[in-house]
């Protein structure tokens, strides 16, 4: 009905991305960006696509466009996704900045909470890591990843009762998870 409808091309790109049709996804995303180069949702989706195909550094440009767009109703989503892609590339300082930016805009951004918690754990900022993952676990049902992170934080803090409680939750809720298998083998880090 409208061959110049950019969001339709963006959605096609997202569908092809899910189908792992990389070439078709790229063509549709690029067409969407030709039609609407400043659209924050299109830039966000294309950035996520690039991140998924191993072009993390390229993805950051598109996330930045989405973040800077004053009409973007949810810029923290792009900040959070840029943080994930930065982490994949080993760019921890950049990831930290993106996650902090996302949390300033939305203190309940789940992706940023758990990923910044992981970064803080790795940096040895255990109290802050505990606060972040605890907030995540209060907002939603804990995931195997969030329980495992919380357990390792409590272990490092020497809180054996909390560690045991989290281990029991992990066993009860996610007995087939990779995280529970790591717990059984004693592979904490």
C-alpha positions in Angstrom: 0.0 0.0 0.0 2.9 2.4 0.7 6.3 1.4 -0.7 7.9 4.3 1.2 6.8 3.1 4.7 10.1 2.9 6.5 8.8 1.0 9.6 7.5 -1.8 7.4 11.0 -2.3 6.1 12.4 -2.2 9.6 9.9 -4.9 10.7 10.8 -7.0 7.7 14.5 -6.6 8.7 13.6 -7.7 12.3 11.7 -10.8 11.0 14.6 -11.8 8.7 17.0 -11.3 11.6 15.0 -13.8 13.6 15.0 -16.2 10.7 18.8 -15.7 10.4 18.4 -14.4 6.9 21.2 -12.0 7.3 21.4 -10.6 3.8 17.6 -10.0 3.6 17.6 -8.4 7.0 20.4 -6.1 6.1 18.7 -5.1 2.8 15.5 -4.2 4.6 17.1 -2.3 7.4 19.2 -0.3 5.0 16.1 0.5 2.9 14.3 1.6 6.1 17.2 3.9 7.0 17.2 5.3 3.5 13.6 6.3 3.9 13.9 7.5 7.5 17.5 8.0 8.5 16.7 9.7 11.9 14.0 7.3 13.1 15.1 6.2 16.6 13.3 2.8 16.4 14.9 1.9 13.1 18.3 3.0 14.2 17.9 0.9 17.4 16.8 -2.2 15.5 19.6 -1.9 13.0 22.1 -1.4 15.8 20.8 -4.6 17.5 21.0 -6.5 14.2 24.7 -5.4 13.7 25.5 -6.4 17.2 24.0 -9.9 16.7 26.0 -10.5 13.6 29.3 -9.6 15.2 29.6 -6.0 14.1 29.4 -4.5 17.6 31.6 -1.5 16.9 29.4 -0.5 13.9 26.2 -1.0 16.0 27.2 1.7 18.4 26.8 4.4 15.8 23.2 3.5 15.3 22.5 3.2 19.0 24.0 6.7 19.4 21.7 8.1 16.8 18.7 6.5 18.6 19.9 7.8 22.0 20.5 11.4 20.7 17.1 11.6 18.9 15.0 14.0 21.0 11.8 12.3 19.7 12.9 8.9 21.0 10.3 7.9 23.7 12.6 5.3 25.2 16.3 6.3 24.7 17.3 4.0 27.6 16.6 1.0 25.4 19.3 2.0 23.0 21.7 2.9 25.8 21.1 -0.5 27.4 21.6 -2.4 24.1 24.7 -0.3 23.4 26.0 -1.4 26.8 25.4 -5.1 25.9 27.3 -4.7 22.6 30.1 -2.9 24.3 30.5 -5.7 26.8 30.6 -8.2 24.0 33.5 -6.2 22.5 35.3 -6.1 25.8 34.7 -2.3 26.1 33.8 -2.3 29.8 34.2 1.5 30.4 31.9 2.2 27.5 29.4 -0.5 28.6 29.4 1.0 32.1 28.7 4.5 30.7 25.8 3.2 28.6 24.3 1.2 31.4 24.5 4.1 33.8 22.9 6.4 31.2 20.0 3.9 30.8 19.5 3.7 34.5 19.4 7.5 34.9 16.6 7.5 32.5 14.8 4.4 33.7 16.0 3.1 37.1 14.1 -0.2 36.5 15.8 -1.1 33.2 16.3 -4.8 33.7 19.1 -5.3 31.1 21.1 -2.5 32.6 20.5 -3.6 36.2 21.8 -7.1 35.8 24.6 -6.2 33.4 25.9 -3.3 35.4 25.6 -5.6 38.5 27.9 -8.1 36.6 30.4 -5.4 35.8 30.4 -4.2 39.4 30.9 -7.8 40.6 33.9 -8.1 38.3 35.3 -4.8 39.5 35.0 -5.9 43.1 32.3 -3.4 44.0 30.2 -6.0 45.7 27.8 -3.8 47.7 26.8 -1.9 44.6 26.6 -5.2 42.6 24.4 -6.6 45.4 22.1 -3.6 45.3 21.7 -3.8 41.5 20.9 -7.5 41.3 18.7 -7.3 44.3 16.7 -4.6 42.6 16.4 -6.7 39.4 15.2 -9.7 41.4 12.5 -7.6 43.1 11.2 -6.3 39.9 10.8 -9.6 38.1 11.0 -13.3 38.8 14.7 -14.1 39.2 16.5 -15.7 36.3 19.2 -18.3 36.5 21.7 -15.6 35.6 20.5 -13.2 38.3 20.3 -15.8 41.0 23.8 -17.0 40.1 25.2 -13.5 40.2 23.5 -12.8 43.6 24.8 -16.1 45.0 28.4 -15.3 43.9 28.1 -11.8 45.4 26.9 -13.2 48.8 29.7 -15.8 48.7 32.4 -13.2 48.2 30.8 -11.1 51.0 30.9 -14.1 53.3 27.2 -14.3 53.7 26.8 -18.0 53.9 23.1 -18.1 54.8 22.1 -15.8 51.9 24.4 -17.9 49.6 22.7 -21.1 50.7 19.3 -19.6 50.2 20.1 -18.5 46.7 21.6 -21.9 45.9 18.4 -23.6 47.0 16.4 -21.2 44.8 18.6 -22.0 41.9 18.3 -25.7 42.4 14.5 -25.6 42.9 13.7 -23.2 40.1 16.3 -24.0 37.5 17.8 -27.5 38.1 18.7 -27.9 34.4 20.4 -24.5 34.1 24.1 -24.0 33.2 24.3 -21.8 36.4 23.1 -24.7 38.6 25.6 -27.0 37.0 28.3 -24.5 37.7 27.2 -24.4 41.4 27.3 -28.2 41.6 30.9 -28.2 40.2 31.9 -25.3 42.5 32.9 -23.1 39.5 32.1 -19.7 41.0 34.3 -17.6 38.7 
